[in-house]
Amino acid sequence: MASLFKRAAIRGVAHELVNRGHCCFPTKEALDEAADAVADGPIMSGAPEVSGPDGHSPEELAAAAQKLIEIAEALMAEAHGTGAGAEAPAAPGPEAAAVKAACSRDLSTVASEVAVACMDKAAAETAHDPKLVGVAPNDKNDLAAATRHDSTAKLDAHHRPEGKYLVPRGQSDLDSSKGEVGHIGRPTSEPSKRPSGTNSLSEDAKKAALREAVVKHANKLVGLHEPQKNDLAHSPDPLAHLDAKHRPEGKYQVAPGGANFREPQAARVGIETKPDVKPSQSPAGSNSVVESSKAAADESYLESFKKCAEDVGRYLPQELSEDEKVAAINEMIPLDHDGRQVKLNALHEKAAAECKECTPEKKCDKHGGQKKESALLARVREIANKASAPAA
């Protein structure tokens, strides 16, 4: 089998020789064929299929390069008609110049093209090699030849021999007489037995009417009466008579629109009217969820404002107006006792800064007295003092 990696390596050596000017080939195809011949020859027979990290042996590559140079000189001499062994002309032709230009391209691009070309060539050689595909050189492409290599073909030839089910056009075994292709005529074979009478609908209807009249008169002769009507009054069932007594026809099942309702029919199908009876007493106010929620919110707010005012109202600075006191109490409603104390201290500091009698060194009696604390904080301090006092 052809060696892909050896061929690719020797093609690379040939490209480099041409690129550096050591030799020249008439055509690109000649270069590839020469490189493949050297790679498959005895020079590279001892070389491994895949080289190691250091590449192939320098001696083997040198021998391969020398062989390529000899082949190139012989091909160039033959291409220019100078005879074998003669020196090649100094100025190569346009084909050789094209080969040199192709070899001077980027090495990675050339390597990719060479890899693809080597794989395509190896695949083509494998497809045309009879020894590799298991077919003898003189075998024909028919079922008889396939049976010597393929077990499935052998089994098919045993059960479906050639010509048994597949015949040429026009040689079918089917009966091709007129009756087989749609010819309308008398049947070729008649039935052995046939019932008497005709296959006519009118004749069958007359016979059915006559049979019904005969059965009717025969029933009268043997004491049978004519069939009763299929209704509740003529039913022979005793349960049907009991049902007719307690549930006479038309009492509970009436025609549409004939119901015996005591109220107007319009009221039964959804017409809204005013009630006939009204409540004797009605609470004052409106029955509105929005109004009720608003009233409940107002009551909750007033209760919170009252508790906060009782806690901090008497400790607010006296200089504040009523609006400012209301605003201060509103701000301290959501605060705890520490937060309310911080707010009170800030209000007194602001009032002392605006007072004309107070100075940075000394405050007046109104702002320089005992520290103002909320009632809640004072109560907390009182509880803490009692808890920490020693027992008597």
matplotlib code that plots the C-alpha trace (Angstrom):
import matplotlib.pyplot as plt

x = [0.0, 1.2, 2.8, 1.0, 3.5, 6.6, 5.2, 4.3, 7.8, 9.6, 7.3, 8.3, 12.0, 11.3, 9.5, 12.4, 15.0, 13.1, 12.6, 16.3, 17.3, 19.1, 16.9, 13.9, 11.1, 9.2, 5.8, 4.1, 2.8, 6.4, 7.6, 4.8, 5.3, 9.1, 8.7, 6.2, 8.5, 11.4, 9.2, 8.0, 11.5, 14.3, 15.9, 13.0, 12.1, 13.9, 12.4, 9.5, 6.0, 5.7, 9.0, 9.8, 10.2, 13.6, 12.2, 13.7, 17.3, 19.6, 21.3, 18.0, 16.9, 20.2, 20.0, 16.4, 17.4, 20.2, 17.8, 15.3, 18.0, 19.0, 15.4, 14.9, 17.9, 16.8, 13.3, 14.5, 16.9, 14.1, 11.7, 14.1, 15.2, 18.9, 19.0, 19.6, 22.7, 23.0, 23.2, 19.9, 19.6, 20.3, 17.1, 14.0, 10.9, 7.6, 6.3, 9.4, 9.1, 5.5, 6.7, 9.3, 6.7, 4.3, 7.1, 8.0, 4.6, 3.9, 5.0, 1.8, -0.4, 1.8, 1.7, -2.1, -2.4, 0.2, -1.7, -5.0, -3.3, -1.6, -4.8, -6.8, -4.1, -3.9, -7.7, -7.8, -5.0, -6.9, -10.2, -8.5, -6.4, -8.3, -6.2, -7.2, -10.9, -11.0, -11.9, -10.0, -8.8, -10.9, -14.1, -17.2, -19.7, -22.5, -24.2, -22.3, -18.9, -20.2, -21.2, -17.5, -16.8, -20.1, -22.2, -25.3, -25.0, -24.6, -27.7, -29.6, -28.5, -29.8, -33.3, -33.7, -31.8, -31.3, -34.3, -36.8, -38.6, -37.0, -37.6, -37.2, -40.0, -42.7, -41.9, -44.2, -45.8, -49.2, -52.2, -52.5, -55.9, -58.7, -60.4, -57.2, -56.9, -60.5, -62.5, -66.2, -67.9, -69.6, -67.9, -65.8, -67.1, -70.7, -71.7, -72.6, -75.7, -78.0, -81.1, -84.5, -86.1, -84.8, -82.5, -85.1, -86.0, -89.6, -90.2, -88.8, -91.1, -94.2, -93.2, -92.7, -96.2, -97.8, -96.0, -97.1, -100.8, -100.6, -99.1, -101.9, -104.7, -102.9, -102.7, -106.4, -107.2, -105.1, -106.5, -103.7, -104.8, -103.2, -100.3, -101.2, -100.1, -96.7, -98.0, -98.7, -102.4, -102.1, -99.1, -99.7, -97.3, -98.9, -96.2, -97.1, -100.7, -99.5, -97.3, -100.2, -102.3, -99.9, -98.1, -100.7, -99.4, -99.0, -98.9, -95.1, -93.8, -95.3, -94.5, -92.0, -93.7, -96.6, -95.2, -97.7, -95.5, -97.4, -94.9, -94.3, -92.2, -89.9, -88.8, -87.7, -85.3, -83.3, -85.1, -84.1, -86.9, -87.2, -88.0, -91.5, -90.4, -87.9, -86.0, -87.7, -84.4, -81.2, -78.0, -76.8, -73.8, -72.7, -71.9, -68.6, -65.4, -63.3, -65.1, -64.8, -61.1, -60.5, -62.3, -60.4, -57.1, -58.1, -58.9, -55.6, -53.6, -55.4, -54.6, -50.9, -50.7, -52.4, -49.9, -46.9, -48.2, -48.6, -45.0, -43.1, -45.6, -44.7, -40.9, -41.1, -39.5, -41.9, -40.8, -42.4, -45.7, -48.7, -47.9, -44.3, -45.3, -47.7, -45.0, -42.5, -45.0, -45.7, -42.0, -41.6, -44.6, -42.7, -39.6, -38.7, -37.8, -34.1, -35.1, -37.6, -34.9, -32.5, -35.2, -36.0, -32.3, -32.0, -35.1, -33.7, -30.3, -31.9, -34.1, -31.0, -29.1, -31.9, -32.4, -30.9, -30.3, -28.2, -24.5, -22.0, -20.6, -23.8, -27.4, -30.5, -32.7, -35.2, -32.7, -29.9, -31.9, -32.2, -32.0, -35.4, -36.4, -39.5, -41.9, -41.3, -37.5, -38.0, -40.2, -37.6, -34.9, -37.1, -37.7, -33.9, -33.0, -35.5, -34.2, -30.6, -31.2, -30.0, -32.6, -33.6]
y = [0.0, 3.5, 5.4, 8.7, 10.2, 9.2, 10.7, 13.9, 14.2, 13.6, 16.0, 18.6, 17.9, 18.3, 21.6, 22.9, 21.8, 23.7, 26.7, 27.0, 26.5, 23.1, 21.5, 22.2, 20.0, 20.5, 20.5, 20.3, 16.8, 15.6, 16.9, 15.0, 11.8, 11.9, 12.5, 9.6, 7.3, 8.1, 7.7, 4.2, 3.2, 1.4, 4.6, 5.2, 1.5, 1.4, 4.7, 4.6, 5.4, 8.3, 10.1, 11.1, 14.6, 15.0, 13.9, 11.4, 10.3, 13.0, 10.2, 9.0, 12.5, 13.3, 10.2, 11.1, 14.6, 13.4, 11.0, 13.8, 16.0, 13.2, 12.6, 16.4, 16.7, 13.7, 15.1, 18.6, 17.2, 15.0, 17.9, 20.1, 17.3, 17.3, 13.6, 11.6, 12.6, 16.0, 19.1, 21.0, 24.5, 27.4, 29.2, 27.0, 27.1, 28.8, 25.5, 25.1, 28.8, 28.1, 25.1, 27.3, 30.0, 27.4, 26.0, 29.5, 30.0, 29.9, 26.5, 25.9, 26.4, 24.1, 21.5, 21.5, 21.1, 18.2, 16.4, 16.5, 15.4, 12.5, 11.3, 11.6, 9.7, 6.9, 6.5, 6.3, 3.7, 1.6, 1.8, 0.4, -2.2, -5.6, -7.2, -4.6, -4.9, -8.7, -9.1, -11.1, -9.2, -11.2, -11.2, -9.7, -7.5, -10.0, -12.1, -15.3, -13.5, -11.9, -15.3, -16.2, -13.4, -12.3, -14.7, -12.5, -12.7, -16.4, -16.8, -14.5, -16.6, -19.7, -18.4, -15.9, -17.3, -14.9, -14.8, -16.3, -13.2, -10.5, -11.0, -8.6, -6.3, -8.1, -11.6, -11.7, -15.0, -13.3, -14.1, -11.3, -12.2, -9.6, -10.5, -9.6, -6.1, -4.9, -6.4, -6.6, -9.7, -12.9, -14.8, -17.7, -20.0, -20.3, -21.1, -24.7, -23.8, -20.8, -20.0, -19.7, -16.3, -13.0, -10.5, -7.6, -5.1, -4.7, -8.4, -8.7, -5.9, -7.6, -10.9, -9.1, -7.5, -10.8, -12.5, -9.9, -10.3, -14.1, -13.8, -11.4, -13.7, -16.7, -15.0, -14.3, -17.9, -19.2, -16.5, -14.0, -10.3, -7.5, -5.7, -3.0, 0.6, 1.4, 3.9, 3.9, 3.3, 0.1, -1.3, -4.8, -4.2, -3.7, -1.3, 0.8, 1.0, 2.0, 4.7, 6.0, 6.2, 8.3, 10.1, 10.8, 12.1, 15.9, 16.4, 16.8, 17.0, 19.9, 21.6, 24.5, 27.7, 25.7, 25.5, 26.1, 28.5, 30.8, 33.7, 35.5, 33.6, 36.6, 36.5, 32.9, 33.7, 36.4, 39.8, 41.9, 43.7, 45.7, 43.6, 43.6, 43.7, 46.3, 46.2, 48.1, 49.6, 50.6, 51.8, 55.3, 55.9, 54.2, 50.5, 51.3, 49.4, 52.4, 54.7, 52.1, 51.6, 55.4, 55.8, 53.0, 54.5, 57.9, 56.4, 54.5, 57.6, 59.7, 57.0, 57.0, 60.8, 61.0, 58.5, 60.3, 63.7, 62.4, 61.1, 64.1, 67.0, 68.7, 68.5, 70.3, 73.8, 76.5, 78.7, 76.3, 77.2, 74.8, 73.7, 73.1, 71.0, 69.0, 68.4, 67.3, 64.9, 63.4, 62.8, 61.1, 58.7, 55.9, 56.3, 54.4, 56.1, 56.6, 58.1, 60.4, 61.6, 62.4, 64.4, 66.3, 67.2, 68.5, 70.7, 72.2, 72.8, 74.6, 76.7, 77.6, 78.7, 81.0, 82.4, 85.9, 85.4, 82.2, 82.4, 79.7, 79.8, 79.9, 79.2, 80.9, 79.3, 78.3, 76.3, 75.5, 73.6, 69.9, 67.7, 67.3, 63.6, 62.0, 60.5, 57.0, 57.3, 58.6, 55.7, 53.3, 54.9, 54.6, 50.9, 50.3, 52.1, 50.1, 46.9, 47.8, 49.1, 46.8, 44.9, 46.5]
z = [0.0, -0.8, 2.1, 2.6, 5.1, 3.1, -0.1, 1.7, 3.2, -0.2, -1.9, 0.6, -0.1, -3.9, -3.4, -1.3, -3.9, -6.6, -4.3, -3.6, -7.2, -6.9, -9.6, -11.8, -13.2, -16.5, -14.8, -11.4, -12.2, -13.0, -9.7, -7.8, -9.7, -9.2, -5.5, -5.1, -7.0, -4.7, -1.6, -2.8, -3.9, -2.1, -0.8, 1.7, 2.3, 5.6, 6.8, 9.3, 8.1, 10.6, 11.6, 15.1, 16.5, 14.8, 11.4, 9.0, 8.9, 7.3, 5.3, 3.8, 3.0, 1.4, -0.8, -1.7, -2.6, -4.8, -6.6, -7.1, -8.7, -11.1, -12.1, -12.6, -14.8, -16.9, -17.3, -18.2, -20.8, -22.3, -22.3, -24.3, -26.6, -25.6, -25.0, -21.8, -19.8, -21.5, -19.5, -19.0, -20.5, -18.3, -19.0, -18.2, -20.2, -19.1, -17.6, -15.4, -14.3, -13.3, -11.2, -9.5, -8.8, -7.3, -5.0, -3.7, -2.0, 1.7, 3.2, 5.2, 2.1, 0.0, 2.9, 3.0, -0.8, -0.8, 2.1, 0.2, -3.1, -1.4, 0.1, -3.1, -5.0, -2.4, -2.5, -6.3, -6.3, -3.6, -5.5, -8.7, -7.0, -7.3, -4.7, -2.1, -2.7, -2.9, -6.6, -9.1, -12.2, -14.6, -12.5, -14.1, -12.4, -12.2, -9.6, -10.5, -9.8, -6.6, -5.2, -4.9, -2.5, -0.9, 1.2, 0.8, -3.0, -2.8, -0.7, -3.1, -6.1, -4.3, -3.6, -6.5, -9.5, -12.4, -14.8, -12.4, -11.3, -13.6, -17.3, -20.2, -21.2, -23.2, -21.9, -18.9, -17.9, -17.3, -19.4, -21.9, -23.4, -23.8, -20.5, -18.5, -19.9, -19.4, -22.2, -21.4, -22.7, -21.6, -18.9, -20.1, -17.3, -16.1, -12.5, -11.9, -9.8, -10.0, -7.9, -9.6, -10.2, -11.4, -9.8, -10.1, -7.4, -8.6, -8.6, -5.1, -3.9, -5.3, -3.6, -0.3, -0.4, -1.3, 1.6, 4.0, 3.0, 3.3, 6.8, 7.9, 6.8, 8.2, 11.6, 11.6, 10.9, 13.8, 16.2, 16.2, 16.2, 14.3, 15.9, 18.4, 18.1, 19.8, 22.4, 26.2, 26.0, 23.9, 25.8, 27.2, 30.1, 33.6, 34.6, 31.6, 32.8, 36.4, 34.9, 32.8, 36.0, 38.1, 35.2, 32.5, 29.3, 29.2, 32.9, 33.5, 29.9, 27.9, 24.7, 24.7, 26.1, 27.7, 31.2, 34.1, 36.1, 38.4, 38.0, 34.6, 32.2, 31.7, 35.4, 34.9, 32.1, 33.9, 33.8, 36.8, 38.5, 41.8, 44.9, 46.2, 49.8, 51.1, 54.4, 57.2, 58.5, 56.8, 58.6, 57.9, 55.7, 52.5, 52.0, 50.3, 50.9, 50.0, 52.4, 55.2, 54.6, 54.6, 57.9, 59.5, 58.3, 59.7, 63.1, 63.2, 62.3, 65.0, 67.6, 66.7, 66.6, 70.1, 71.7, 70.1, 71.3, 74.9, 74.8, 73.3, 73.2, 76.5, 75.7, 72.4, 72.3, 73.2, 70.3, 67.8, 66.2, 66.1, 62.5, 63.4, 66.4, 64.3, 61.7, 64.4, 66.0, 62.6, 62.0, 65.3, 65.0, 63.3, 65.5, 68.7, 72.0, 71.0, 67.7, 69.3, 71.8, 69.0, 67.2, 70.5, 71.0, 67.5, 67.9, 71.1, 69.6, 66.7, 69.0, 71.1, 68.0, 67.1, 70.6, 71.2, 74.9, 74.4, 73.7, 72.7, 76.2, 78.2, 77.4, 78.8, 81.5, 78.9, 76.9, 79.3, 82.0, 82.5, 79.4, 77.7, 77.4, 76.1, 78.6, 77.1, 77.5, 81.1, 81.9, 80.5, 82.6, 85.7, 85.1, 84.5, 87.8, 89.8, 88.4, 89.1, 92.7, 95.5, 97.5, 100.9]

ax = plt.figure().add_subplot(projection="3d")
ax.plot(x, y, z, "-o")
ax.set_aspect("equal")
plt.show()
